[in-house]
Amino acid sequence: MNIKYKKIGDYLLPNLVIDTQNNKQIGKYGYLRLNYIKQNKKALYQTLLMKNELTNHLFSVSNECEERLKTLMDNYIKSDDRLSEKNKETNQIEWVKLMNNYKLIAEEIILNEIVYV
């Protein structure tokens, strides 16, 4: 591995360039994870950045969180009779309230389990 240096003033600084990565779509949870490791896990952040694995890590966290959210929401819908299609037609406001409540609960679980670990 040849490292090229650039002279700036009296110092020789290495020309370090990050390789281009696949443009993967990082979701909400990936950006939350990025913000968390930047502020609280600086060693992990710099290690992932230097190994050129940061995007892959964020993409996998994002996918894992979205799958977990879908699983939790499916379980909530199956377990609560008030979330049936019949109830959705008869009492829409109650149905929306319940769905929003379950989604907030699921997101709180995901943030505590996966993103902020």
C-alpha positions as CSV (number, residue, x, y, z in Angstrom):
1,M,0.0,0.0,0.0
2,N,1.6,3.2,-1.1
3,I,0.6,6.3,0.7
4,K,1.1,9.6,-1.0
5,Y,1.8,12.7,1.0
6,K,1.0,16.3,0.4
7,K,3.2,19.1,1.8
8,I,1.2,21.8,3.6
9,G,3.4,24.4,5.2
10,D,6.2,22.5,7.0
11,Y,4.2,19.3,7.4
12,L,3.7,16.3,5.2
13,L,0.1,15.1,5.5
14,P,-1.2,11.8,4.0
15,N,-3.7,12.0,1.1
16,L,-6.4,9.8,2.6
17,V,-9.5,9.3,0.4
18,I,-12.6,7.4,1.2
19,D,-13.5,4.8,-1.4
20,T,-16.9,5.3,-3.1
21,Q,-19.6,3.0,-1.7
22,N,-22.8,1.7,-3.1
23,N,-25.6,4.3,-2.8
24,K,-27.9,2.4,-0.4
25,Q,-30.9,4.1,1.0
26,I,-30.5,4.7,4.7
27,G,-33.7,5.1,6.6
28,K,-34.8,7.0,9.7
29,Y,-33.3,4.5,12.1
30,G,-30.0,4.5,10.2
31,Y,-29.7,8.2,10.6
32,L,-30.6,8.0,14.3
33,R,-27.9,5.3,14.7
34,L,-25.4,7.6,12.9
35,N,-26.2,10.5,15.2
36,Y,-25.9,8.3,18.3
37,I,-22.5,6.7,17.4
38,K,-21.1,10.1,16.4
39,Q,-22.0,11.6,19.7
40,N,-21.6,8.7,22.1
41,K,-19.4,6.0,20.5
42,K,-16.7,8.0,18.8
43,A,-14.3,5.1,18.6
44,L,-16.8,2.9,16.9
45,Y,-17.7,5.7,14.5
46,Q,-14.1,6.3,13.5
47,T,-13.3,2.6,13.2
48,L,-16.3,2.1,10.9
49,L,-15.3,5.2,8.9
50,M,-11.7,4.1,8.5
51,K,-12.6,0.6,7.5
52,N,-15.2,2.1,5.0
53,E,-18.0,0.1,6.6
54,L,-20.1,2.9,8.0
55,T,-22.7,2.9,5.2
56,N,-23.1,-0.9,5.4
57,H,-23.5,-0.7,9.2
58,L,-26.1,2.0,9.0
59,F,-28.0,0.2,6.2
60,S,-28.1,-3.0,8.1
61,V,-29.3,-1.2,11.3
62,S,-32.0,0.5,9.3
63,N,-33.2,-2.7,7.7
64,E,-33.2,-4.6,11.0
65,C,-35.2,-1.8,12.6
66,E,-37.8,-1.7,9.8
67,E,-38.3,-5.4,10.0
68,R,-38.7,-5.3,13.7
69,L,-41.2,-2.5,13.4
70,K,-43.2,-4.5,10.9
71,T,-43.1,-7.6,13.1
72,L,-44.2,-5.7,16.2
73,M,-47.1,-4.0,14.4
74,D,-48.3,-7.3,12.9
75,N,-48.3,-8.8,16.4
76,Y,-50.2,-5.9,17.9
77,I,-52.8,-6.0,15.1
78,K,-53.3,-9.7,15.6
79,S,-53.6,-9.5,19.3
80,D,-56.1,-6.6,19.6
81,D,-59.6,-7.1,18.3
82,R,-60.2,-3.3,18.2
83,L,-57.8,-3.1,15.3
84,S,-60.0,-5.2,12.9
85,E,-61.2,-3.9,9.6
86,K,-64.8,-3.9,10.9
87,N,-63.8,-1.6,13.7
88,K,-61.9,0.6,11.2
89,E,-65.0,1.2,9.3
90,T,-67.3,1.8,12.2
91,N,-65.0,3.9,14.5
92,Q,-62.2,5.4,12.5
93,I,-60.9,7.8,15.1
94,E,-60.6,5.1,17.8
95,W,-58.8,2.8,15.3
96,V,-56.3,5.6,14.3
97,K,-55.7,6.4,18.0
98,L,-54.9,2.7,18.7
99,M,-52.6,2.4,15.6
100,N,-50.7,5.5,16.5
101,N,-50.3,4.4,20.1
102,Y,-49.0,0.9,19.0
103,K,-46.6,2.5,16.5
104,L,-45.2,4.8,19.2
105,I,-44.8,1.8,21.5
106,A,-43.0,-0.2,18.8
107,E,-40.7,2.7,17.9
108,E,-39.8,3.1,21.6
109,I,-38.9,-0.6,21.8
110,I,-36.8,-0.4,18.7
111,L,-34.9,2.7,19.8
112,N,-34.1,1.1,23.1
113,E,-33.2,-2.3,21.7
114,I,-31.3,-1.6,18.5
115,V,-30.5,2.0,17.7
116,Y,-29.1,3.1,21.1
117,V,-27.1,0.0,21.9
